[in-house]
Amino acid sequence: MVDDYLDSFQALVSNTGYMDPWTVVVKFQRGLRLGIQNQIATMPYGQPADTDSDAWYRTAQRIDQARLANEAFQSVSHSVSSALLRTISAQPPPLPVARLPLAPPPPVTPKLLPTTPSMEVPINIDATRKARSLPL
């Protein structure tokens, strides 16, 4: 964290008696986290002067605070996304949809086959009468 580094750095500068502003800025740059130092050094505008240690301190603090806020946002966003995914995957699968049976097909009425004369057996009425009239 830049605040901790800045406190230590300012105490060291005070103890060593560095007076040259450019030397102080160079020493401060070298002790910064590489990402913060690179961000300040590559700022398209608003970059602090190489001899303005106070501007370097403020800029480093501002960038570090933005980094910390972004990390906090990402961790919350990631944990919310992870929790949401766990919740979704932990839910039981949806119940199957009950399907009603289809309506039964209409009954099939059997077609009657036409009778043909060859299929009929004629009854001999005279023979039946004679059999009754004969004595036993």
N, C-alpha and C positions, 0 to 999 in steps of 0.2 A: 504494500500500500504506500502510495506516495507520501502521505502525511507522516508516517513513521520515518521513512527515508529522509524527508525534508528536515524533521526535527534533529535527527542524527547528523545530517550534513551541515546544518547551520551551527550546531555545537562544534563540529570539527573545524569549520572555517574560522569560527571565533577563537578556538584554541590554537590553530596554526598561524593565525594572523595574516592569511591571504588578503591582499588589498587590491590586486589587479582584477577588475571586473571580468575581463575576458577569461582569465585563468579560473575564476570561480565558476563561470558558466560552463567551461570545458569540463571541469571536475564534476559538476552537477550532472552534465549530460552523460558522462561515462558511468555514473552510478545508477542512472535511471534504468528501469526495465526497458529492454530493447524496443518493444512495441511502442511504448510511450515516446521514447526518444525519437524513433523513426517518424511517428505521427507529427511531432512538433517540427522536426527538420524538413518534412515534406509538405508542410501546410502551404497551400497556394497563396493565401493572404493572411495577414494577422500574425505572422510568425514573429516571435520576440527577437529582439536584436541580440547579437552574440555578446554584448556587453551589459545587458539588462538582466541581472540575475533574478530580480523580483518578478519580472514579466515571465521568465522561465518557470519560476516556482508556481505562479498562478496558473499558467497554461498547463503545466504538468498535473496540477491538482484537478483542474477542470476536466482534462482528458481521463484521468484516473477515476473520477467520480462518474463520468459518463460510461466508462468501461464497467465499473461495478454495478451501476444501474442496469446496464444491458445484460450482464451476467445474471443478475437477480431476475430480470424479466424472462430471460431464456430458461432459467431453471424452473420458474413457476409455470411458464408456458409449456415446457417439456413435461413437467410432472402432471399438469392438468391433462395434456394430451395422452400421456401414458395411463393415467387413471381412467380416462374416458375409454381408451382402448381396452383396458382390463375389464371395465364395467360391461362394455359391449360384448366382449368375448366370453364373459362369465354368465351372461344371460342364457337361459335354456333356449333350445331351438324352438321355433314357433310350432304350435300344435298343427297337426295335419288338418286340412279342411275336409269336413265331412261332405261327401258327395251323395246326393239323393239318387236312388236307383232310377234308371230311365223308365219311362212308362212302358208297361208291357205291350208287346205288339198286338194289334187287333187279332181276334181269333180267326183262324182259317176255317172256313166252312168247306167241308169236303164236297167235292163235285160228284154228283151221282152219275154213274156211268149209264149210258142208255142201254137198255136191254135189246138184245138181238134175238130174232126168232130161233136161231140155232141153239140158244142157251135155254130156252123154255122146254119143259117136258109136258106134252099134252096129256090130259087125263082122259082116259077112256071111260066115259060115263056108262056106256052100255055094258061093258065088262063088269063094272062094279055092281050094276043092277042084277045081272045074271048070277053073280056069285051069291047074292042074298036070296034069290028065289029058288035056288037048287035045294032040294031036301037033303038032309044029312042022314 
